[in-house]
Structures are given as C-alpha cells and as structure tokens.
C-alpha cells in the first residue's frame, strides 16, 4: 500500500508545498531548490508552507552561487506557470537575488492616473495576461524594468518615464546575456521590449507597414503585449 511518512497527501489536497524535514537544511544542500519550490508553486498554483517560505527567503542569498544555466531553466518554467504573477508578487526578495534589476520596481509609485499599481505589481499582473510562451513572458517581465531609472515628475505632479523602453532594452540585454540566453532569443525578447510602447493604429495600412518591418509573428506578439500591458493599468486605459 501507500506509505505517506510526511503528510504529503494532505498537503496536496490543500495545495501546499512543504520541504521534507528541515526546510533550511534542504535549501542549503542545494540552493536551486528555492527556485524549484517557486516554480512548482507557479506551475501547480500551490503556496509554500510557512516554514518553507521562511527558509526560502533566509537562504535566498545562496542563489548567487548557482550556475546561470540552472537558474535560467527554473525561471523559464516559473514564468510560464499558471500562477506566475502571484509568485512573482509574493517573492521579489528571493527572485531579486538572481534578478537584482527588478528590486527598484517594487513599491515604485508611477504617480500617474493611468496606473493603479506600483511598477512591480503592474508587471506581475501583465505577466499573467500574456500567453505562457517564454519570449512573451520574459518580455512582459522586463518591459518596464527601465522605469526606475527614467522616472521624473512633471510640473503638474504626475510621473513620467521618458525613454524607458530604451533603458529597459539595455537592462534586459544584460540580464538575458547573464542568464545565457541564445542570440536569437535575446533579439526577439529585446525587440518586443523596444516596441512594447509603440502606438498601434487599428487600421490595415499602418499594421501592414509594421508587419513588413518586424514580421507577422513579432506583430502578433506585440498585440499580446499591448493587451496585457493595458490589463495591468487603471480602468481609464481600457476605454
């Protein structure tokens, strides 16, 4: 028969992920298990048990020593999970060890009526609204990563991010290179980031020109990004 020594069936029924034995010891044995736990939480739409979550945060600095290829593999699966946005929102402190560029977005108030979230929350909501294709999810994760560096206040007190797509591309290029993404993948993702803020007129002629310039598949993906970006903004953008 089935021997359940650690209460796994009960945890599965409740949607809980729990380390076997002492969570901190398990993570110190192999720090990649921290990202793997977040990946399972995203893919299965589970939550980490309290002690497991505490240990993941306490041991997160160990991720700095994990190879880029291993980090990249787990991060890609996490981003394509059905609960990716929630996991990103809950654990920016853990993910920030391997992606320190995301940390300035956390809590950054756009000071603009078009936005109802801080920049990081907007990003996580937008990630959930694109199809689970890795180039799209990565482009959405990184599309506003340049906003903290380009934030300014206008005379009316509203926030602006002039030139943020260009800065986002610069930062994304560094991140994707560090995580050992191939040239084709980096090119596609940074192209989507570069044009994510481009106004797209709902008319045949300008769309044909855009397809001639970027290709049909890239334009399709840009449409997906535009929709997701709007879903992460305030209600006035939906009009």
C-alpha positions as CSV (number, residue, x, y, z in Angstrom):
1,X,0.0,0.0,0.0
2,X,0.9,3.7,0.0
3,X,3.2,4.9,2.8
4,X,2.8,8.6,3.5
5,X,5.5,9.5,6.0
6,X,5.3,13.3,5.7
7,X,1.6,14.0,5.2
8,X,2.1,14.6,1.5
9,X,-1.5,13.6,0.6
10,X,-3.0,16.2,2.9
11,X,-0.6,18.9,1.6
12,X,-1.5,18.0,-2.0
13,X,-5.2,18.2,-1.2
14,X,-4.7,21.7,0.3
15,X,-2.3,22.9,-2.4
16,X,0.7,23.3,-0.1
17,X,4.4,22.8,-0.9
18,X,6.4,21.7,2.1
19,X,10.1,20.8,2.3
20,X,10.9,17.3,3.6
21,X,12.4,17.6,7.1
22,X,14.2,20.9,8.0
23,X,13.5,23.3,5.1
24,X,16.6,25.4,5.6
25,X,18.8,22.3,5.6
26,X,17.3,21.2,2.3
27,X,17.8,24.6,0.7
28,X,21.4,24.8,2.0
29,X,22.1,21.4,0.4
30,X,21.1,22.7,-3.0
31,X,20.0,26.4,-3.3
32,X,18.4,25.7,-6.7
33,X,15.6,24.0,-4.7
34,X,14.5,27.5,-3.7
35,X,13.7,28.4,-7.3
36,X,12.3,24.9,-7.8
37,X,9.9,25.5,-5.0
38,X,8.7,28.7,-6.5
39,X,8.5,27.0,-9.9
40,X,6.2,24.3,-8.5
41,X,4.1,26.9,-6.8
42,X,3.7,28.7,-10.1
43,X,3.0,25.7,-12.3
44,X,0.7,23.9,-9.8
45,X,-0.9,27.1,-8.3
46,X,0.2,26.0,-4.8
47,X,1.5,28.0,-1.9
48,X,4.6,27.4,0.2
49,X,4.1,26.3,3.7
50,X,5.1,28.9,6.3
51,X,8.4,27.4,7.4
52,X,9.4,26.5,3.9
53,X,8.7,30.1,2.7
54,X,10.7,31.5,5.6
55,X,13.6,29.2,4.8
56,X,13.4,30.1,1.1
57,X,13.8,33.8,2.0
58,X,16.5,33.2,4.6
59,X,18.6,31.1,2.1
60,X,17.9,33.1,-1.0
61,X,21.4,34.7,-1.0
62,X,22.8,31.2,-1.8
63,X,21.2,31.5,-5.2
64,X,24.0,33.9,-6.2
65,X,26.3,30.8,-6.4
66,X,24.0,28.7,-8.6
67,X,25.0,28.5,-12.3
68,X,23.2,30.8,-14.8
69,X,22.0,27.8,-16.8
70,X,20.2,26.2,-13.9
71,X,18.7,29.5,-12.8
72,X,17.5,30.2,-16.4
73,X,15.8,26.8,-16.7
74,X,13.8,27.2,-13.4
75,X,13.0,30.8,-14.1
76,X,11.6,30.0,-17.5
77,X,9.3,27.3,-16.1
78,X,8.2,29.5,-13.3
79,X,7.3,32.3,-15.7
80,X,5.2,30.0,-17.8
81,X,3.2,28.7,-14.9
82,X,-0.5,29.5,-14.3
83,X,0.2,31.3,-11.0
84,X,3.4,33.1,-12.2
85,X,2.1,36.6,-11.4
86,X,1.2,35.7,-7.8
87,X,4.5,34.0,-7.2
88,X,6.4,37.0,-8.6
89,X,4.4,39.3,-6.4
90,X,5.0,37.2,-3.3
91,X,8.7,36.6,-3.7
92,X,10.5,39.6,-5.3
93,X,13.1,39.4,-2.5
94,X,14.0,35.9,-3.5
95,X,14.0,36.5,-7.2
96,X,15.9,39.7,-6.7
97,X,19.0,37.7,-5.8
98,X,19.2,36.4,-9.4
99,X,17.5,39.4,-11.0
100,X,18.6,42.4,-8.8
101,X,17.3,44.8,-11.6
102,X,13.7,44.1,-10.6
103,X,14.1,45.3,-7.0
104,X,13.8,49.1,-7.7
105,X,10.4,48.4,-9.3
106,X,9.0,47.1,-6.1
107,X,6.8,49.7,-4.5
108,X,7.6,52.4,-7.1
109,X,4.5,54.6,-7.4
110,X,4.1,55.8,-11.0
111,X,2.3,58.9,-9.8
112,X,0.1,58.8,-12.9
113,X,-3.7,58.3,-13.3
114,X,-3.1,55.7,-16.0
115,X,-1.6,53.3,-13.4
116,X,-3.4,51.8,-10.4
117,X,-0.5,49.6,-9.2
118,X,3.2,50.2,-8.3
119,X,5.5,49.3,-11.2
120,X,6.3,45.8,-9.9
121,X,2.7,44.8,-9.3
122,X,1.7,46.1,-12.7
123,X,4.5,43.9,-14.2
124,X,3.2,40.8,-12.4
125,X,-0.4,41.4,-13.4
126,X,0.7,41.9,-17.0
127,X,2.7,38.7,-17.0
128,X,-0.5,36.8,-16.2
129,X,-2.3,38.3,-19.1
130,X,0.1,37.1,-21.9
131,X,0.0,33.5,-23.2
132,X,2.5,31.2,-21.4
133,X,5.1,31.5,-24.2
134,X,8.6,32.2,-22.8
135,X,9.5,35.1,-25.1
136,X,6.2,36.8,-24.2
137,X,6.5,36.2,-20.5
138,X,10.1,37.4,-20.4
139,X,9.4,40.4,-22.5
140,X,6.5,41.3,-20.1
141,X,8.6,40.7,-17.0
142,X,11.3,43.1,-18.3
143,X,9.3,45.6,-20.4
144,X,9.2,48.2,-17.6
145,X,12.5,47.3,-15.9
146,X,13.9,50.7,-17.1
147,X,11.2,52.8,-15.4
148,X,13.0,53.3,-12.1
149,X,16.0,54.8,-13.9
150,X,13.8,57.1,-16.1
151,X,11.2,58.3,-13.5
152,X,10.6,62.1,-13.4
153,X,7.8,64.3,-12.0
154,X,6.2,66.9,-14.3
155,X,5.1,70.4,-13.3
156,X,1.6,69.0,-12.7
157,X,3.0,66.5,-10.2
158,X,2.4,63.5,-12.5
159,X,5.0,60.9,-13.0
160,X,6.7,60.2,-16.4
161,X,9.1,57.6,-17.7
162,X,10.5,59.2,-20.8
163,X,12.7,56.8,-22.7
164,X,12.0,53.8,-20.5
165,X,11.7,51.3,-23.4
166,X,15.3,52.1,-24.4
167,X,16.6,51.7,-20.9
168,X,14.5,48.5,-20.4
169,X,16.2,47.1,-23.6
170,X,19.7,47.9,-22.2
171,X,18.9,46.2,-18.9
172,X,17.2,43.3,-20.5
173,X,20.1,42.7,-22.8
174,X,22.4,42.4,-19.8
175,X,20.1,40.1,-17.9
176,X,19.5,37.7,-20.9
177,X,23.2,37.6,-21.6
178,X,24.0,36.8,-18.0
179,X,21.4,34.0,-18.0
180,X,22.9,32.5,-21.1
181,X,20.0,33.1,-23.5
182,X,21.0,32.5,-27.1
183,X,21.3,35.3,-29.6
184,X,18.0,34.6,-31.3
185,X,16.1,34.6,-28.0
186,X,17.7,37.8,-26.8
187,X,17.0,39.5,-30.1
188,X,13.3,38.5,-30.1
189,X,12.7,39.5,-26.5
190,X,14.5,42.8,-26.7
191,X,12.7,43.7,-29.9
192,X,9.4,43.2,-28.2
193,X,10.5,45.3,-25.3
194,X,11.8,48.1,-27.6
195,X,8.4,48.4,-29.3
196,X,6.0,47.4,-26.5
197,X,5.0,51.1,-26.0
198,X,4.6,51.8,-29.7
199,X,1.1,53.1,-30.5
200,X,-0.6,50.7,-33.0
201,X,-3.4,52.2,-35.1
202,X,-6.3,49.8,-35.7
203,X,-6.0,50.3,-39.5
204,X,-4.8,48.0,-42.2
205,X,-2.2,50.2,-43.8
206,X,-0.1,51.0,-40.7
207,X,-0.4,47.4,-39.5
208,X,0.9,46.1,-42.9
209,X,3.8,48.5,-42.6
210,X,4.6,47.3,-39.2
211,X,4.4,43.6,-40.3
212,X,6.8,44.4,-43.2
213,X,9.2,46.0,-40.8
214,X,9.1,43.5,-37.9
215,X,7.5,40.3,-39.3
216,X,4.0,38.9,-38.8
217,X,4.9,36.8,-35.7
218,X,6.5,39.7,-33.9
219,X,3.5,41.9,-34.6
220,X,1.2,39.2,-33.2
221,X,3.3,39.1,-30.1
222,X,3.2,42.9,-29.8
223,X,-0.6,42.8,-29.9
224,X,-0.4,40.3,-27.0
225,X,1.9,42.6,-25.0
226,X,-0.3,45.6,-25.7
227,X,-3.4,43.8,-24.3
228,X,-1.5,42.5,-21.3
229,X,0.0,45.9,-20.6
230,X,-3.4,47.6,-20.6
231,X,-4.8,44.9,-18.3
232,X,-2.2,45.9,-15.7
233,X,-3.2,49.6,-15.9
234,X,-6.1,51.6,-14.5
235,X,-9.6,51.5,-15.8
236,X,-9.2,54.7,-17.8
237,X,-6.8,52.9,-20.2
238,X,-9.5,50.4,-21.1
239,X,-11.6,53.0,-22.8
